Amino acid sequence: MKTVNFGIDLGTTNSLIAKYENGHVVLFKNPVGHKESLASAVAFRKDRILVGDKAREYLLKDPINVFGNFKRRMGTDDRFYVVNIDENVTPVELSAYVLKELKQFVHTGENVEAVVITIPASFDTMQANATKKAGEQAGFQEVFLLQEPIAASLAYFNNKKEEEKNGYWLAYDLGGGTFDIALIEIKDGEMKVKDHEGNNFLGGVDFDTLIVESLIIPQLIEETKIEDLAEQLTVKHGKYEKLYYQLLYQAEELKKELSHQHTSEIDFSTEINGQSYDFYISITVDQLNELIASKVQDTIKMVNVVLERNNLQPYDIKEIILIGGSTLIPYVRTQLKETTGISVNTSIDPITAVAVGAAFYAANKYYEPKLQDTIQDSIDELLGQIKNSPSEEKETLIKLNLSYSKMSKEEEEVLLVKIAGNFDNYTYRITRNDGGFDTGIVPLKLKFTEFLPLLPNVSNLFIFRIFDEDGNEIQSLTQNLMITHGQYSTSGQPLPKDICIEVDDKENNTTRLEVIFEKNSILPLKKTLYREISKTIQKGSGDSIIINILEGDRFARSISNLPIGCIEISGKQLTSDLIKGSDIEIQISISDNRELSVETYLVMTHQEFKTKFSISEKHINITRLREQFSDLEAEIRRTLKQFNSNEDSVWAIQTQNLLKELESYEKDLFKIKENDSTDKRYIIAEAITRISQEFDRIGGNDRLEGLQSSYLREKEILEQLLPSVDIEKEALTARFRKIVDAENQILRSRNPAILKRAIDLLDDLYWDASWNVNTHVVSRYYYFKSYPESSFSNYKMAKSIFDKAEKAIEDERFIELRRLVNELYHVMKISKIAVNKEVKDFKGTGIS
């Protein structure tokens, strides 16, 4: 086993690499230019590939062959067409180029075999898998992922001179393309991430885009008189694509300058439709602040969400730690402090903090070198044996495995030792360099532990020695162990979203989500579920059961969550029929790196299915996105109408605001084309998901309690009605029992949509039951008969029905009376033509 030690901040606009060495972190510099950061940009010339600052500079010359901000496309099926090489490249491939370039920063001659790469805390599983894949393509044998707020917090707390006491901090990470807010708790010397919120499409890139779209393009339109210039600029491979990327470059530079001065200018020349133009645009810091105000406010809203969710007030937070290049904008800092009232800490470098923290984390991560390295080591050992003494020959057969934490807040650290090989009569001894600790000479064993006492707030050097049967020290097996006291580490990373399984809700002809792992559970995670098959699947048939694992919010609709793993088992795979009600065992596990494994066992057929998921691309179909938008819009409008009729003014306002926000994306969504080169589709898709989740949460506990009360009231009415039913009593009672059997899940779901569906089912059952109570049918008949002649479309037919109905009542033929009342209803002018709803064959997942 080897220690990883290397950490990389793979950023949207800039990336860095660092290494943990003897209690400290070293940031590597670019051999060319000696900058610590590398621009996350890749340029394709016809004869070479440029990575970093040279690639970014190449934007001004050939922007359509230069690519940046691809971190925001990680986990998508996007492709970037490179004109100069006539090929498409993926976000993963572009990220791999940046990672390979960062390896060249390491000037010590070391081969970086394993690395910790940071990701935003709000990255979904596909984005995490894509990042890991990029690391593997860059040639790293082992890739560990670390959430950026954790990394930055490690950098902050491990660089403080004084130890922090128990309390809460907020890590505010506003980078080039993403935003995260994390709640950090220090308790009894241990650092934990308690909660977080984030947006993968909110950062400095969005500020640049606003500058271009709101401040620069209007002046270009005024000068050129091209009214649709804004639309044409963003068309992939369009005639103005080059100009668009040049404008973004200019906007980024202007934004940086406005962080240090009150006014800045954009000065450039270009040719449009064969005519040359010279543009000189002056922009003030006040214009920039006004432009980004709503985006900054969005981040503050997320700060408040985290505080409210954890029942904390601003005075409970010691400080807000600023991370990410966009926090260098003065407006961001002042708004954060003034709006929240929490002290803002700017003591750490927001650009380098994540890489430094990644290196701290890497100091306690271990990996097993791949086979080729082991083979090479064995060859070296064999060559060494040619000139070794007999005792030295023996030592080459001994393998030593030490496991310990390089950082600790405890008074002593546990050392785990495993020995392999022939070590009869061998001994060991561990001493601390200052002479304050000595184990003495102890017989060597196959496996053992030692507790190493630590001097406070310093780096403690321990020397581990092994001696042969003659008491001679075996120099090649001597190990130096450096453990730094007073530094924080983290035992695990929180799960950013709920992980759920989709199961059938037959009563509602739909599916629902059942949570497997809750948000903020500490990775890695493992759980076994025992469920039933909800339908019979015949051997050899095309029918199937589906194990669908989703990531998102357990209280939202299935459509609002991201599918991260799906196993479909069809009848063609079965060795015998799978009978409804038979058992299925599903074991689900998620690693530190968010790799999902699902093992399924069918008890009836004795079959096992195992799958590991590492899905790294998601596709956003514009047509499907528009359908989801329309469905959500229609549902929000229906609910808004209900709230208004019930005079639920507060909920109506909240719903109206969500509707307004949803509609703000409508123009872009229905204007966007499949070949659009921007990341608007992903921004809109994430917004629709978020709005859908917020819509479900409107009214909070009050709305849920109201719906629960409505459910219980409908249930009570039916309990009183069913005993008096005269016709089809058993069938109606069975329907009632089927609904209330799921009552526990309905009430615990805390999902308004599920509760509303259950209420509608009870309501439908009430009307069906009522029409099977004889006295109710008689009363409805006399009610309809009392209507004036003008109320009937065919009064002659109505009179004929009256005669038959009176006779049926006299003879107590109530089933016939029910049919006659139905006929009477249909010859009334006020009647509505009954429309039989088409109930589609509900297949579902096959799991209940």
MIZA-559281 format. One record per residue (C-alpha): x negated, y, z; residue in one letter. Coordinates in steps of 0.05 Angstrom, whole numbers, plus 5000, padded with zeros to 4 digits. Layout:
<pts>
XYZA/...
</pts>
This chain:
<pts>
500050005000M/497750704983K/500051385007T/503351814954V/500952504979N/502752874915F/508953304910G/511853664849I/516954214845D/520054104776L/523554774769G/528155074717T/523355634700T/516855454736N/513754814763S/508154664812L/504054084839I/501154014909A/497553504952K/497453355027Y/490353295054E/488353225127N/494153605157G/494454145104H/497454235034V/493254434974V/496654764914L/493154594848F/491955144797K/492355114722N/485255024695P/487255534642V/488856204674G/488355934745H/495756044760K/499055594812E/505555554772S/506855264704L/512555544661A/517554984649S/517455084574A/515454654515V/513854914445A/513154484383F/508454744330R/507454344267K/500454144289D/500954114365R/505354154427I/504654724476L/506854664548V/507455224600G/505855964593D/503255884522K/509755564503A/513756114535R/509656644499E/511056284434Y/518456464443L/517157144413L/514356824350K/518456194338D/524056134391P/527955584356I/522055114367N/521155304441V/525354994496F/526455204568G/531855144622N/532754414604F/533054234677K/540354454675R/541653944620R/538753364659M/543752794665G/547252994600T/547052704530D/544653364501D/539253354448R/534953924425F/533353934351Y/526054114336V/525554424267V/518054374262N/517953614272I/524953464246D/526653074309E/531353114369N/528453134440V/532153014505T/531853404571P/528352794600V/522852804547E/521853554555L/521253474631S/516252914620A/511853394580Y/511853884638V/510153334688L/504453084645K/501653784641E/501953854717L/497753224723K/492253614687Q/492154114745F/489153594791V/481753754784H/479153254835T/478652684785G/484252294819E/489151904778N/496052124803V/499651454804E/505651624849A/509152284864V/514952604900V/519153034852I/524253514880T/531453594856I/537054074877P/541153794934A/547453854891S/544553434834F/549252864818D/546852154811T/545952204735M/541652824743Q/537552474797A/536651864753N/534652294694A/529252644737T/526451974759K/526451734687K/522452364667A/517252194720G/516551494694E/515851744622Q/510352214646A/506451594668G/507551584743F/507950874770Q/512551064827E/517251664832V/520651884896F/525952424895L/526852954949L/532253484956Q/529454184948E/532454485012P/529153935053I/522454055019A/522854805031A/524854705104S/518854245114L/514354785085A/517455315130Y/517454945196F/510654615185N/507255285171N/509955635233K/504955765287K/509955675343E/514455075350E/521755225340E/526655035394K/533454715383N/538055095336G/540855185266Y/537855515204W/540455605134L/535955455074A/538255915018Y/535355674952D/536856104891L/532255884836G/531855974761G/537755524745G/540855244808T/543255444877F/543455054942D/545155255013I/543254755067A/544654745141L/538354535179I/538454315251E/532454255297I/534053805356K/529153485404D/523353605357G/526853295296E/529053655233M/535553435200K/539753695142V/546853705169K/550653965109D/549854315042H/553554634985E/551054814916G/552154984843N/547754674789N/549355244742F/547955864783L/541056194782G/536456694749G/538056414680V/545256634690D/542857334709F/538857354644D/544957134604T/549157684636L/544058204618I/544057974546V/551657904539E/553758524579S/548259034570L/544358874507I/549258564457I/554359134463P/549059624441Q/546959164384L/554159124361I/554959874364E/548659974322E/549759404271T/557459434268K/557658664268I/563758544313E/562857794321D/555357834335L/556157574406A/559456934380E/554456844323Q/548456914369L/550056264406T/551455824347V/546555254345K/541955314285H/545655954266G/542356534231K/541856944296Y/539456374341E/532256634340K/534557324360L/538657044418Y/532656694450Y/528357314441Q/533657724477L/533657224535L/526157284540Y/526658044542Q/532158004594A/527957564640E/522158044637E/526658634650L/529758284710K/522858174741K/520958904730E/527359154762L/525358784826S/519759294834H/522259924799Q/528760314790H/528860324714T/526159884659S/526659854583E/527559344529I/523959554466D/524059104405F/524859094330S/528758584289T/531858464221E/539258334216I/542658184149N/536558454112G/536459114149Q/530959304199S/532959574268Y/528959864325D/532259804393F/530460184456Y/535060014514I/534060304583S/537259934642I/537360134715T/537159704777V/544159944794D/546759664729Q/543358994743L/546058974814N/553159114790E/552358574738L/550058024785I/554358224844A/559757694832S/554557144824K/551157344889V/557957364922Q/559156654898D/552956424936T/555256784999I/562056444993K/558355774995M/554556005057V/561256135090N/563955465068V/558155105102V/559155515166L/566655395168E/566054655153R/561354575212N/565255035260N/559455525264L/559356285269Q/553856725240P/551056835310Y/549956085316D/544756125259I/537756345278K/535456545208E/536656465134I/530456205100I/529656465029L/527255994974I/527056054898G/524556604852G/531256944847S/531057114921T/525557614904L/531058064876I/532158604930P/539658624919Y/540157874936V/536557985002R/540358595024T/547158315006Q/545657665042L/543658025106K/549158545104E/554758075086T/553157505134T/549957905190G/544657365196I/537257525199S/533657375133V/526757065136N/521957215079T/515556945111S/514456375063I/512856434989D/519556274956P/515956044893I/511255534924T/515255294985A/518754714951V/512154414923A/508754494991V/514554145026G/514453584974A/507153454991A/508753435066F/514152915050Y/509452525004A/504552445061A/509251935092N/511451575029K/507950935007Y/507750544943Y/504949884918E/499949974860P/502049614798K/499048944777L/493749204730Q/490649614788D/490649014833T/487348604779I/482049134770Q/480849154845D/480048394846S/475048434788I/471048964826D/471148524888E/468747914849L/463148314818L/461248564887G/460947864914Q/455147694869I/450548124912K/454348054978N/451847665038S/456047065062P/459547485115S/461048025064E/463947505017E/468947325072K/471048035084E/473148125011T/478547595024L/481748025079I/487348505061K/489249055109L/496049405110N/497050005157L/503550385165S/504351025205Y/506951735201S/501852265184K/506052795218M/509352745286S/512653155339K/512052595390E/506752495443E/504551845410E/505251525342E/506550795326V/501550435282L/503949805247L/498549325223V/499148715178K/493048285161I/492447765106A/486547295095G/481746885137N/480047285201F/478846735253D/475147015314N/475347725285Y/476648335329T/478749055321Y/477849715357R/481350385350I/478351035377T/480351765373R/474952215347N/474652655409D/473352045453G/480052115490G/482851445467F/479850755458D/483450085452T/477149695469G/475549065430I/481848665416V/482747995379P/485448095309L/492347825295K/496847715234L/501548285255K/501248785313F/502849495335T/498850015372E/501350665404F/496551235388L/496751825437P/496452505403L/493253155424L/498453715416P/498654175356N/492253925323V/490153395272S/488252755308N/483052305275L/483151575293F/478051065269I/480350345258F/474549845256R/474349095245I/468648635271F/466847935248D/465647335295E/458547575308D/460948265329G/458448615265N/462749175239E/465549055169I/464349735139Q/468849645078S/474949525122L/473950145166T/479850625161Q/480451355182N/487551535205L/489352275207M/495752445245I/497653175252T/501653335314H/506853885314G/508953795241Q/516053595221Y/518053025177S/524852775156T/527452065165S/532352095107G/536152515057Q/543652655062P/548352405008L/550553024970P/557552774953K/562552234974D/561651564940I/568351224926C/571350624893I/577550674850E/583150204871V/590250094847D/596250484874D/601550054840K/607450414874E/605451064841N/603150744775N/596351044784T/589750934820T/586851264882R/579951354912L/577550974973E/571251255005V/565250795012I/559851275036F/561651965063E/558052605042K/551952755086N/550952015104S/543451895108I/540351485051L/539150915040P/546250615048L/549449935043K/556549675053K/560649055037T/568049115019L/573148555022Y/579248674977R/584648294939E/585848204864I/592148594847S/594048214784K/593047514755T/587847474701I/587946854658Q/581546514637K/579646704565G/584447304563S/582448014546G/585148274612D/580048484664S/578548764733I/574449394738I/569749584795I/569150334783N/564550724830I/565251484830L/561552064861E/564952704884G/570552874933D/574752304961R/580752764969F/580752984897A/583652624837R/579652074805S/578852504743I/575353034785S/569852544805N/563752304766L/563451554747P/556551304766I/557450554758G/562650094727C/563049334723I/568449034680E/569848294688I/574448024634S/578247374629G/573147144577K/567847134632Q/571946734681L/570945994694T/578245914715S/584446344724D/583846904776L/590346914815I/593547544843K/592147604917G/585547224915S/579447534949D/573847944920I/567548144956E/563948774934I/557148964962Q/554849674946I/548049974962S/544650644945I/537150744952S/533351364974D/532651534900N/540251464890R/539750824851E/546350454855L/546949694861S/553449314860V/554248574874E/561148264863T/563347574885Y/569947254862L/571946764917V/576846374874M/572246244815T/565746234856H/562546734807Q/557547274824E/556047904783F/550148354799K/548649024767T/543749594780K/545850264753F/541150814732S/545651214687I/541951844667S/546452164615E/553652424617K/557352674556H/562153264559I/567153204503N/570153884486I/576853594466T/577553184530R/575253784571L/580854194540R/585953654557E/583553644630Q/584054394631F/591154394605S/593353844653D/590454204713L/593454864690E/600354564683A/600054234752E/597654884785I/603355264752R/608454754777R/605754794848T/605555554845L/612955564826K/614555114885Q/610555544933F/614156174908N/621055854916S/619255624987N/616456325002E/609656035020D/606456705003S/599356555027V/598955894991W/602056214930A/596656754930I/591156224937Q/594255814880T/595056444838Q/587656614849N/585555904828L/589955954767L/586856624750K/579856334758E/581655734715L/584556184661E/578056594661S/574655994628Y/580155894577E/577556364524K/570556074524D/573155354528L/577855414468F/572855824429K/566855374441I/564854894385K/562054194391E/555454454361N/554755024412D/547555084435S/548855374504T/550455004568D/557355314573K/560954644567R/557354394630Y/558755044667I/566154994649I/566554244666A/563554364734E/568354944746A/574454524728I/572153984776T/571154484832R/577754844820I/581354184820S/578254004887Q/579954694916E/587054634890F/587853984929D/585454324992R/590254924988I/594255015051G/589454575089G/592454205148N/598854615147D/600654395076R/598653685091L/602753675154E/608653965116G/608153415063L/607252885117Q/613553155152S/617353135086S/615152415075Y/617352205145L/623952585137R/625452235070E/623551575102K/628251695161E/634151875115I/633151235076L/632650815140E/639551085158Q/642451005088L/640050305069L/644349915120P/650650205088S/648650005016V/653949544985D/650549344920I/643449084908E/641749184981K/636148684983E/632648964921A/633149674946L/630649485015T/624749114983A/623049754944R/623250145009F/618749655045R/613749664988K/613050424995I/612450455071V/607649855073D/602550335044A/604450885094E/597950855133N/593850975070Q/598751515046I/598451915110L/590951825119R/589352015047S/589852755063R/591052834988N/597053274972P/597952934904A/598552244936I/603452494989L/607652854937K/608052214895R/610351814955A/615652334971I/618152314899D/618651554903L/622751594966L/627152124935D/628351704873D/630051114917L/634951544957Y/638951704895W/638850984871D/641150744939A/646551274943S/649651034878W/650050344908N/654250574968V/661650504949N/664151104989T/658951544955H/661151314886V/668451454903V/666852144929S/662752314866R/668652094823Y/673552554857Y/668353114855Y/667653054779F/675252974770K/676253644805S/672554014749Y/676954434702P/678754174633E/673854664600S/668054304635S/668753694591F/666453624520S/671953114506N/677653184556Y/681852654522K/676452144535M/675552404606A/683052294620K/682351584596S/676551484644I/680651784701F/686051264690D/681050684690K/677450954751A/683851024792E/685550304776K/678450074795A/678850434862I/685650124876E/682949424860D/676349564897E/672249424834R/666549874854F/661249624805I/666049804748E/667550474782L/660050634782R/659850514707R/665950954695L/663151524737V/656751494695N/660951534631E/664852114660L/658452484675Y/656152424603H/662452744575V/661453354619M/658653984586K/654154114646I/651153424643S/644053334622K/642452804572I/638852264610A/631952164584V/628751504600N/621551634619K/616951184582E/613250794635V/606750564606K/604149884624D/599850034684F/593549614681K/589449964734G/583049674762T/585749004785G/583349144856I/588049304913S/
</pts>
